[in-house]
Amino acid sequence: MKKNWNFSPELGLFLFFTTVMAFLAVGIVYWLIIRYSGMIITSWWRSPSKNTEVGGVSNSLHMIGLAWDVVPVTEENTAKLQRLGLRVINEGDHLHAQIL
């Protein structure tokens, strides 16, 4: 039997804003953990224009608040970020950490 999914515009807006708030909440929690682990966050949430300006990739997780650029670059900080379940890329002058 085929289901007929009728979503109202209000439900669509609710789901959209709920998703945005969930991303924001996750981003803030990680931001707090990273910051209070003794690291400095040099970049977190970026607009698409800022992302282009700094040379970020077109699908950067910075644009939805799920990536962080961190200094100083140390093995200890890399290990801390990995223990948080983040993917870590050493960019030379900073560590790029993002949700897997």
LUMDO-978541 format. One record per atom (N, C-alpha, C): x, y, z; residue number from 1. Coordinates in steps of 0.2 Angstrom, whole numbers, padded with zeros to 4 digits, always signed. Each point is the difference from the previous one (the first is absolute). Layout:
<sites>
SITE x y z seq
SITE X Y Z NUM;
...
</sites>
This chain:
<sites>
SITE x y z seq
SITE +0004 -0006 +0000 1;
SITE -0004 +0006 +0000 1;
SITE +0004 +0006 +0000 1;
SITE -0001 +0005 -0005 2;
SITE +0004 +0006 +0000 2;
SITE -0003 +0005 +0005 2;
SITE +0005 +0003 +0004 3;
SITE -0002 +0005 +0005 3;
SITE +0000 +0007 -0004 3;
SITE -0004 +0004 +0003 4;
SITE -0001 +0007 -0003 4;
SITE +0003 +0004 +0006 4;
SITE +0006 +0003 -0001 5;
SITE +0003 +0004 +0005 5;
SITE -0002 +0007 -0002 5;
SITE -0004 +0003 +0004 6;
SITE -0002 +0007 +0000 6;
SITE +0003 +0004 +0006 6;
SITE +0005 +0004 -0002 7;
SITE +0003 +0004 +0005 7;
SITE -0002 +0007 -0001 7;
SITE -0002 +0003 +0005 8;
SITE -0002 +0007 +0000 8;
SITE +0006 +0005 +0000 8;
SITE +0000 +0006 -0003 9;
SITE +0006 +0004 +0000 9;
SITE +0002 +0002 +0007 9;
SITE -0004 +0000 +0005 10;
SITE +0002 +0001 +0007 10;
SITE +0004 -0006 +0003 10;
SITE -0002 -0006 -0002 11;
SITE +0004 -0006 +0002 11;
SITE +0007 +0001 -0003 11;
SITE +0000 +0001 -0007 12;
SITE +0007 +0001 -0003 12;
SITE +0004 +0005 +0003 12;
SITE -0003 +0006 +0002 13;
SITE +0004 +0005 +0003 13;
SITE +0003 -0002 +0007 13;
SITE -0005 -0004 +0004 14;
SITE +0002 -0002 +0006 14;
SITE +0006 -0005 +0000 14;
SITE +0000 -0005 -0005 15;
SITE +0005 -0005 -0001 15;
SITE +0006 +0004 -0002 15;
SITE +0000 +0005 -0004 16;
SITE +0006 +0003 -0002 16;
SITE +0003 +0004 +0006 16;
SITE -0004 +0003 +0003 17;
SITE +0003 +0004 +0006 17;
SITE +0003 -0005 +0006 17;
SITE -0004 -0005 +0000 18;
SITE +0002 -0005 +0005 18;
SITE +0007 -0003 -0002 18;
SITE +0001 -0001 -0006 19;
SITE +0007 -0003 -0002 19;
SITE +0005 +0005 +0001 19;
SITE -0001 +0006 -0002 20;
SITE +0005 +0006 +0001 20;
SITE +0002 +0000 +0007 20;
SITE -0005 +0000 +0004 21;
SITE +0001 +0001 +0008 21;
SITE +0004 -0006 +0002 21;
SITE -0001 -0006 -0002 22;
SITE +0004 -0006 +0002 22;
SITE +0007 +0001 -0002 22;
SITE +0001 +0002 -0007 23;
SITE +0007 +0001 -0002 23;
SITE +0003 +0005 +0005 23;
SITE -0003 +0006 +0001 24;
SITE +0003 +0005 +0004 24;
SITE +0001 -0003 +0007 24;
SITE -0004 -0004 +0003 25;
SITE +0001 -0002 +0007 25;
SITE +0006 -0005 +0000 25;
SITE +0001 -0004 -0005 26;
SITE +0006 -0005 +0000 26;
SITE +0006 +0004 -0001 26;
SITE +0000 +0005 -0005 27;
SITE +0005 +0004 -0001 27;
SITE +0003 +0004 +0006 27;
SITE -0005 +0003 +0004 28;
SITE +0002 +0003 +0006 28;
SITE +0003 -0004 +0005 28;
SITE -0003 -0006 +0001 29;
SITE +0002 -0005 +0005 29;
SITE +0008 -0002 -0002 29;
SITE +0001 -0001 -0006 30;
SITE +0007 -0002 -0002 30;
SITE +0004 +0006 +0001 30;
SITE -0002 +0006 -0002 31;
SITE +0004 +0006 +0001 31;
SITE +0002 +0001 +0008 31;
SITE -0005 -0001 +0004 32;
SITE +0002 +0001 +0007 32;
SITE +0005 -0005 +0003 32;
SITE -0001 -0007 -0003 33;
SITE +0005 -0005 +0002 33;
SITE +0007 +0002 -0002 33;
SITE +0000 +0002 -0007 34;
SITE +0007 +0001 -0003 34;
SITE +0003 +0006 +0004 34;
SITE -0004 +0005 +0001 35;
SITE +0002 +0006 +0003 35;
SITE +0003 -0001 +0007 35;
SITE -0004 -0004 +0004 36;
SITE +0002 -0001 +0007 36;
SITE +0005 -0006 +0001 36;
SITE +0002 -0002 -0006 37;
SITE +0005 -0005 +0000 37;
SITE +0007 +0003 -0001 37;
SITE +0000 +0007 +0000 38;
SITE +0006 +0003 -0001 38;
SITE +0002 +0002 -0007 38;
SITE -0004 -0001 -0004 39;
SITE +0002 +0002 -0007 39;
SITE -0004 +0006 -0002 39;
SITE +0003 +0004 -0005 40;
SITE -0003 +0006 -0003 40;
SITE -0003 -0002 -0007 40;
SITE -0007 +0002 +0000 41;
SITE -0003 -0001 -0006 41;
SITE +0000 +0007 -0005 41;
SITE +0003 -0001 -0005 42;
SITE +0002 +0006 -0005 42;
SITE -0006 +0001 -0005 42;
SITE -0004 -0005 -0001 43;
SITE -0005 +0000 -0005 43;
SITE -0005 -0005 +0002 43;
SITE -0007 +0002 -0001 44;
SITE -0005 -0005 +0002 44;
SITE -0005 +0001 -0005 44;
SITE -0006 +0003 +0001 45;
SITE -0005 +0001 -0005 45;
SITE +0002 +0005 -0005 45;
SITE -0001 -0001 -0006 46;
SITE +0001 +0004 -0006 46;
SITE -0006 +0001 -0004 46;
SITE -0001 +0006 -0003 47;
SITE -0005 +0001 -0005 47;
SITE +0003 -0003 -0007 47;
SITE -0004 -0001 -0005 48;
SITE +0003 -0003 -0006 48;
SITE +0005 +0006 -0003 48;
SITE -0002 +0006 +0001 49;
SITE +0005 +0005 -0003 49;
SITE +0007 +0000 +0004 49;
SITE -0001 +0000 +0006 50;
SITE +0007 -0001 +0004 50;
SITE +0003 -0006 -0002 50;
SITE -0003 -0006 +0000 51;
SITE +0003 -0006 -0002 51;
SITE +0004 +0001 -0007 51;
SITE -0003 +0003 -0005 52;
SITE +0003 +0001 -0006 52;
SITE +0006 +0005 +0001 52;
SITE -0001 +0005 +0004 53;
SITE +0006 +0005 +0001 53;
SITE +0006 -0004 +0003 53;
SITE -0001 -0004 +0004 54;
SITE +0006 -0003 +0003 54;
SITE +0002 -0007 -0003 54;
SITE -0003 -0001 -0006 55;
SITE +0002 -0006 -0004 55;
SITE -0002 -0007 +0002 55;
SITE -0006 +0000 +0004 56;
SITE -0003 -0006 +0002 56;
SITE -0003 -0004 -0005 56;
SITE -0001 -0006 +0001 57;
SITE -0003 -0004 -0005 57;
SITE -0008 +0001 -0001 57;
SITE -0003 -0001 -0005 58;
SITE -0007 +0002 -0001 58;
SITE -0005 -0004 +0004 58;
SITE +0002 -0006 +0003 59;
SITE -0004 -0003 +0004 59;
SITE +0002 +0000 +0007 59;
SITE +0004 +0005 +0002 60;
SITE +0003 +0000 +0007 60;
SITE -0005 +0000 +0006 60;
SITE +0002 -0004 +0005 61;
SITE -0005 -0001 +0005 61;
SITE +0001 +0006 +0005 61;
SITE +0004 +0005 -0002 62;
SITE +0000 +0006 +0004 62;
SITE -0006 +0004 -0001 62;
SITE -0003 -0001 -0006 63;
SITE -0006 +0004 -0002 63;
SITE -0006 -0003 +0004 63;
SITE +0000 -0005 +0003 64;
SITE -0005 -0002 +0004 64;
SITE +0002 -0001 +0008 64;
SITE +0006 +0003 +0001 65;
SITE +0002 +0000 +0007 65;
SITE +0003 -0007 +0003 65;
SITE +0001 -0005 -0005 66;
SITE +0003 -0006 +0003 66;
SITE +0007 -0001 -0002 66;
SITE +0004 +0005 +0000 67;
SITE +0007 +0000 -0001 67;
SITE +0004 +0006 +0003 67;
SITE +0006 -0002 +0003 68;
SITE +0003 +0005 +0004 68;
SITE +0008 +0000 -0002 68;
SITE +0003 +0006 -0001 69;
SITE +0007 +0001 -0001 69;
SITE +0003 +0002 +0007 69;
SITE +0005 -0004 +0002 70;
SITE +0003 +0000 +0007 70;
SITE +0007 +0001 -0001 70;
SITE +0003 +0004 +0005 71;
SITE +0007 +0000 +0002 71;
SITE +0001 +0000 +0007 71;
SITE +0006 -0002 +0002 72;
SITE +0006 -0002 -0003 72;
SITE +0000 -0007 -0003 72;
SITE +0004 -0001 -0006 73;
SITE +0000 -0006 -0003 73;
SITE +0005 -0004 +0004 73;
SITE -0003 -0005 +0004 74;
SITE +0005 -0005 +0004 74;
SITE -0003 -0007 -0001 74;
SITE +0004 -0005 +0001 75;
SITE -0003 -0007 +0000 75;
SITE -0005 -0001 +0006 75;
SITE +0001 +0004 +0006 76;
SITE -0004 -0001 +0005 76;
SITE -0007 +0003 -0002 76;
SITE +0000 +0006 -0003 77;
SITE -0007 +0002 -0002 77;
SITE -0003 -0004 -0006 77;
SITE +0004 -0003 -0004 78;
SITE -0003 -0004 -0005 78;
SITE -0003 -0006 +0003 78;
SITE +0003 -0003 +0005 79;
SITE -0002 -0006 +0004 79;
SITE -0007 +0002 +0004 79;
SITE +0000 +0006 +0003 80;
SITE -0006 +0002 +0004 80;
SITE -0006 +0001 -0005 80;
SITE +0001 +0003 -0006 81;
SITE -0005 +0000 -0005 81;
SITE -0003 -0006 -0002 81;
SITE +0005 -0005 -0002 82;
SITE -0002 -0006 -0002 82;
SITE -0004 -0004 +0005 82;
SITE +0002 +0001 +0007 83;
SITE -0004 -0004 +0005 83;
SITE -0007 +0003 +0001 83;
SITE -0001 +0006 -0003 84;
SITE -0007 +0003 +0000 84;
SITE -0004 -0003 -0006 84;
SITE +0003 -0004 -0004 85;
SITE -0003 -0003 -0006 85;
SITE +0000 +0004 -0006 85;
SITE +0005 +0005 +0000 86;
SITE +0000 +0004 -0005 86;
SITE +0006 -0002 -0005 86;
SITE -0002 +0002 -0007 87;
SITE +0005 -0002 -0005 87;
SITE +0005 +0006 +0000 87;
SITE +0007 -0001 +0001 88;
SITE +0005 +0006 +0000 88;
SITE +0004 +0000 -0006 88;
SITE +0001 +0006 -0003 89;
SITE +0005 +0000 -0005 89;
SITE +0005 +0006 +0002 89;
SITE +0006 -0002 -0001 90;
SITE +0005 +0005 +0002 90;
SITE +0001 +0004 -0006 90;
SITE -0002 +0007 +0000 91;
SITE +0001 +0004 -0005 91;
SITE +0007 +0004 +0000 91;
SITE +0004 -0002 +0004 92;
SITE +0007 +0004 +0001 92;
SITE -0001 +0005 +0006 92;
SITE -0004 +0005 -0002 93;
SITE +0000 +0006 +0005 93;
SITE -0006 -0001 +0005 93;
SITE -0004 -0005 -0001 94;
SITE -0006 -0001 +0004 94;
SITE -0002 -0008 -0001 94;
SITE -0004 -0002 +0005 95;
SITE -0003 -0006 +0000 95;
SITE -0007 +0001 -0003 95;
SITE -0002 -0004 -0005 96;
SITE -0007 +0001 -0002 96;
SITE -0004 -0006 +0003 96;
SITE -0005 +0001 +0004 97;
SITE -0004 -0006 +0003 97;
SITE -0007 +0001 -0002 97;
SITE -0003 -0006 -0002 98;
SITE -0007 +0000 -0002 98;
SITE -0003 -0006 +0002 98;
SITE -0007 +0000 +0000 99;
SITE -0004 -0006 +0002 99;
SITE +0002 -0005 -0006 99;
SITE +0000 -0006 +0002 100;
SITE +0002 -0005 -0005 100;
SITE -0006 -0001 -0006 100;
</sites>
